Amino acid sequence: MHPMTPDLGQGGCSTLEDAVVLGRCLGEAMTITNGLEEDKRIEAALKKYVEERRWRAFGLISGAYITGIVQQGSGGFMTRFLRDKFLSKKLSENLLNQADFDCGTLSSCTPS
């Protein structure tokens, strides 16, 4: 779901976030029946997972791509000037904001 360049350093973190959210969605699907068959609950859990992760993944992917373009500065003098004078502060703020994300917790469940 998130093929991103390494420019934000968030690929591994995003994978761990995915694992927590997917585990929570599937765990809820297996413990709360809602009168649905198991395959329907799993399908609903996967849809919930995608919905919950879609915009976070999009932000990381696009942020990493833009950061990579700006950091590499292959656009000549003007790109380097803008990067060094204006964008470096914004990019570092973006990196900190991306790293400060809470994907929630996993509740422990006991097997029945």
Residue pairs with C-beta under 8 A, 6 or more apart in sequence:
1 18
1 50
1 53
1 57
2 11
2 14
2 15
2 18
2 57
2 60
2 61
3 61
4 10
4 11
4 14
4 60
4 61
4 64
4 65
5 64
5 65
5 68
6 64
7 64
7 65
7 67
7 68
7 71
8 60
8 63
8 64
8 67
8 95
8 98
9 95
10 60
10 64
10 98
10 99
13 99
14 56
14 57
14 60
17 53
17 56
17 101
17 103
18 53
20 103
20 104
20 105
20 106
21 49
21 52
21 53
21 103
21 104
22 49
23 106
24 104
24 105
24 106
24 107
25 45
25 46
25 48
25 49
25 52
26 42
26 45
26 49
27 106
27 107
27 109
28 45
29 41
29 42
29 44
29 45
30 38
30 41
31 109
32 41
33 41
34 41
36 44
56 101
56 103
59 98
60 98
63 94
63 98
67 91
67 94
67 95
70 79
70 83
70 87
70 91
71 83
71 91
73 79
73 80
73 83
